[in-house]
Structures are given as C-alpha cells and as structure tokens.
Amino acid sequence: MTSPSPTPCAGDPIVLRWTQGSKSVPLARRELRKTLADWGLLGIEDAASLVLSELLTNAVRHAHVPGREIETRFLPMREGLRIEVHDSSEQRPLMDLPETGAVGGWGLPLVDTLSDLWGVSDRQGPGKLVWAHVIGEPASGTPPLS
C-alpha cells in the first residue's frame, strides 16, 4: 500500500530506537502502553500493542542490517494512532495468507485485521517504513486530541 494523505496529528510523535534483538519488542510495547495512557487512548491498547508487536518483530527477523537500529514512531491522530516502524532493509513485506494450520506467516494478516489502514512507504535514507493506523475512541472522561 502507499501512504494516503496523513490524517492531521495532534501532537509530537514519540520516536524511539531499538536494537535488532527480540528484547526490543516487549520494551517497545511497554513504551506504547505508557504513550497510549498519556494520550487517553487506552481503548485501542490491545489492538495497537499487537500491531506494533507484529511490525517490529518482522523488522527484527527479516530486515536485519548489521550496525543499524530500528526506529518506531507513535503519532497521535484525531481518530487514534499511527504506528511506524522504520528499518534499513529495502526488502518490502508481502502479505500472503498462510496455509491452514501453518504456524507462521500470520503477522501481516493480523495487522490487516486489527488496523484500519496499513502500508509500506519509502523513507529518507536507506530502507523503508511500515505503518498502520489503529483507530478508536478516547478513554471515557478524556478529551479527544485536537
């Protein structure tokens, strides 16, 4: 997918860098949960955490470039959140449905199901960014981002 015109963001993005190791995924989820709580978006926590886990795991497993880190960005949107995972590999992910009973290969179909929109875009410098929009309502009593 190509990136559509972005929905206006309501605040500064949270930008974090990660080593290309498996410990990065749970640490990134923890940071995402803190961010969602700060932004009053706890209603999308489960979906957003799973989407981030799948995108970051794919970058760790399939986009390893020695000496390079992976960057995540969490951008608040009026309707929810944009998650971006930047890596230095030119290899773009392809979504294929795995065969019934397959153990692996379900990550991008899961992202497709849990996000309202996702895709792969070019970025400045080497590599790509994989992004997803997770839309939801703010937590009760919390004003929406504007």
C-alpha positions as CSV (number, residue, x, y, z in Angstrom):
1,M,0.0,0.0,0.0
2,T,1.1,3.6,-0.5
3,S,0.7,6.1,2.2
4,P,-2.5,8.2,1.8
5,S,-2.7,11.8,2.8
6,P,-1.9,11.7,6.5
7,T,-4.6,12.5,9.0
8,P,-3.6,15.6,10.9
9,C,-1.6,14.7,14.0
10,A,-2.5,16.3,17.3
11,G,0.9,16.3,19.0
12,D,4.5,15.4,18.8
13,P,5.4,11.9,17.8
14,I,7.2,9.6,20.2
15,V,10.3,8.4,18.4
16,L,12.4,5.5,19.8
17,R,15.3,3.5,18.5
18,W,15.8,-0.2,19.1
19,T,18.5,-2.8,18.6
20,Q,17.7,-5.6,16.3
21,G,17.1,-8.1,19.1
22,S,14.0,-9.9,20.4
23,K,14.1,-7.9,23.7
24,S,13.1,-4.8,21.7
25,V,9.6,-6.0,21.1
26,P,8.4,-6.2,24.7
27,L,10.2,-2.9,25.6
28,A,8.5,-1.1,22.7
29,R,5.1,-2.5,23.7
30,R,5.7,-1.1,27.2
31,E,6.5,2.3,25.8
32,L,3.5,2.2,23.6
33,R,1.2,1.4,26.6
34,K,2.6,4.4,28.5
35,T,2.1,6.6,25.5
36,L,-1.5,5.5,25.0
37,A,-2.3,6.1,28.6
38,D,-0.8,9.6,28.4
39,W,-2.8,10.3,25.3
40,G,-6.1,8.9,26.7
41,L,-6.2,6.1,24.1
42,L,-6.4,3.1,26.3
43,G,-9.4,1.8,24.3
44,I,-7.0,0.8,21.4
45,E,-4.2,-0.6,23.6
46,D,-4.7,-4.3,22.8
47,A,-5.0,-3.8,19.1
48,A,-2.2,-1.3,18.9
49,S,0.1,-3.5,21.0
50,L,-0.5,-6.4,18.7
51,V,0.1,-4.4,15.6
52,L,3.3,-2.9,17.0
53,S,4.5,-6.4,18.0
54,E,3.9,-7.8,14.5
55,L,5.5,-4.9,12.7
56,L,8.6,-4.7,15.0
57,T,9.0,-8.5,15.0
58,N,9.0,-8.5,11.2
59,A,11.7,-5.8,11.2
60,V,13.8,-7.7,13.8
61,R,13.5,-11.0,11.9
62,H,13.5,-10.1,8.3
63,A,15.1,-6.6,8.0
64,H,18.3,-7.1,9.8
65,V,21.1,-4.8,8.6
66,P,24.3,-5.1,10.7
67,G,25.1,-1.9,12.6
68,R,21.6,-0.4,12.1
69,E,18.9,0.2,14.6
70,I,15.1,0.0,14.1
71,E,13.1,3.1,14.8
72,T,9.5,3.3,16.0
73,R,7.2,6.3,15.8
74,F,3.9,6.7,17.6
75,L,1.9,9.6,16.2
76,P,-1.4,10.7,17.7
77,M,-4.2,11.2,15.3
78,R,-7.6,12.7,15.9
79,E,-9.1,9.2,15.5
80,G,-6.4,7.1,17.2
81,L,-2.8,6.3,16.5
82,R,-0.3,5.9,13.6
83,I,2.4,3.3,14.3
84,E,5.5,3.5,12.1
85,V,8.4,1.0,12.1
86,H,11.5,2.2,10.2
87,D,14.3,-0.2,9.2
88,S,17.3,-0.1,6.8
89,S,16.3,-3.0,4.6
90,E,15.0,-2.4,1.1
91,Q,13.0,-5.7,1.3
92,R,9.3,-4.9,1.4
93,P,6.9,-7.2,3.3
94,L,4.3,-9.0,1.3
95,M,1.0,-10.2,2.8
96,D,0.2,-13.7,1.8
97,L,-2.3,-15.8,3.7
98,P,-0.5,-18.9,5.0
99,E,-2.0,-22.3,4.5
100,T,-4.5,-23.5,7.1
101,G,-2.6,-24.9,10.1
102,A,0.6,-23.0,9.4
103,V,2.5,-21.9,12.5
104,G,4.0,-18.7,11.0
105,G,3.1,-16.2,8.4
106,W,0.0,-14.7,10.2
107,G,1.6,-11.4,11.2
108,L,0.6,-9.1,8.3
109,P,-2.9,-10.7,8.0
110,L,-3.3,-9.9,11.7
111,V,-2.1,-6.3,11.2
112,D,-4.6,-6.0,8.3
113,T,-7.4,-7.2,10.5
114,L,-6.5,-5.1,13.6
115,S,-5.7,-1.8,11.8
116,D,-7.9,0.4,9.8
117,L,-5.2,1.0,7.2
118,W,-1.6,-0.1,6.8
119,G,1.1,0.1,4.2
120,V,4.7,0.4,3.3
121,S,6.3,3.6,2.2
122,D,9.7,4.9,1.2
123,R,11.7,7.0,3.7
124,Q,14.6,9.3,3.5
125,G,17.8,7.3,3.6
126,P,18.1,3.5,3.2
127,G,15.2,1.2,3.8
128,K,11.5,1.6,4.3
129,L,8.8,2.3,6.8
130,V,5.9,0.1,7.5
131,W,2.9,1.9,9.1
132,A,-0.5,1.2,10.4
133,H,-3.4,3.3,11.7
134,V,-5.3,2.0,14.7
135,I,-8.5,3.9,15.2
136,G,-10.6,4.1,18.3
137,E,-12.4,6.3,20.8
138,P,-10.5,8.1,23.7
139,A,-10.9,6.7,27.2
140,S,-14.0,7.9,29.0
141,G,-13.6,11.4,30.5
142,T,-10.5,12.2,28.4
143,P,-11.0,14.9,25.8
144,P,-10.1,13.8,22.2
145,L,-6.8,15.0,20.8
146,S,-7.3,18.0,18.5
